[in-house]
Amino acid sequence: MGHGWEGVVLKLFRGQDFTFTVTGAEQVTEGFRRVTVTDGGLLAATGGAHPTMWVRLWFERDGRPHQRGYTLVDPDPAAGTFSLEFALHDGTASDWARSARPGDTIDATLQGTRFTLPEPRPARLFVIGDPASLPAVNSLLDSLPGVEATIWCETAHAPDEKLPFRLDPSHHTLRTVPRRDAGAHLVAEVKASLPGLLGEDASDAYIWIACDTATTRALGSYARKELALPRDRVHALGYWRAG
């Protein structure tokens, strides 16, 4: 399958192409599936993985290619393997994940994934996400062991309450927020509690936001402008667009 004009653009921006091979799949919850793959040489070519590292997977829909971003889960550079996790809904990517079997292959492009842990390392972490960004949230938590973290997770369905967060009860607090009013309810919940949690001195804090694009934009702007946090202490990346 060719990658169309999107593939041409990614090539112009030095995107690197790989082919992953499925080695197994696990239905984690009713609405969440994990697919394990060999990496086609990706981790060796890039020198390993960084927290929240993601790739663009290529799917075919109505005879046309389109791509979606997915985070690498538990990458093992020595073995050349990792997993990909899918929040299931109606769509081509979810259909592929549901039917994935050992031996299946899928094309991927590495382009656009950039993230460096802040220095100095934060003593407090505030994370706002949803099922689509759960793999990246877990990757971030894994990369900052022992750091106090408050996580807001926007949920849309009952199975979302059972998502496999990698929480340490001694350091992590999870707050689930039902999706209402196209994300406006989550924005209101965060605005109501975040200032008090930050306190007067937020110099040791780091905020990481990855929800739908509109919600992410609203909360990123709030953190930088109204809470006056430095730009390098706020990471905001929209993971999907509400249709």
Secondary structure, DSSP 4 states (H G I P E B T S, - for coil): ---HHHHHHHHHTT-EEEEEEEEEEEEEETTEEEEEEE-TTHHHHHTS--TT-EEEEEEEETTEEEEEEEE-EEEETTTTEEEEEEE--SSHHHHHHHH--TT-EEEEEE-S------SSPPSEEEEEE-GGGHHHHHHHHHHSTT-EEEEEEEE-SGGGGG------TTTEEEEEEE--GGGHHHHHHHHHHHHHHH-S--TTEEEEE-SBHHHHHHHHHIIIIIS---GGGEEE---B---
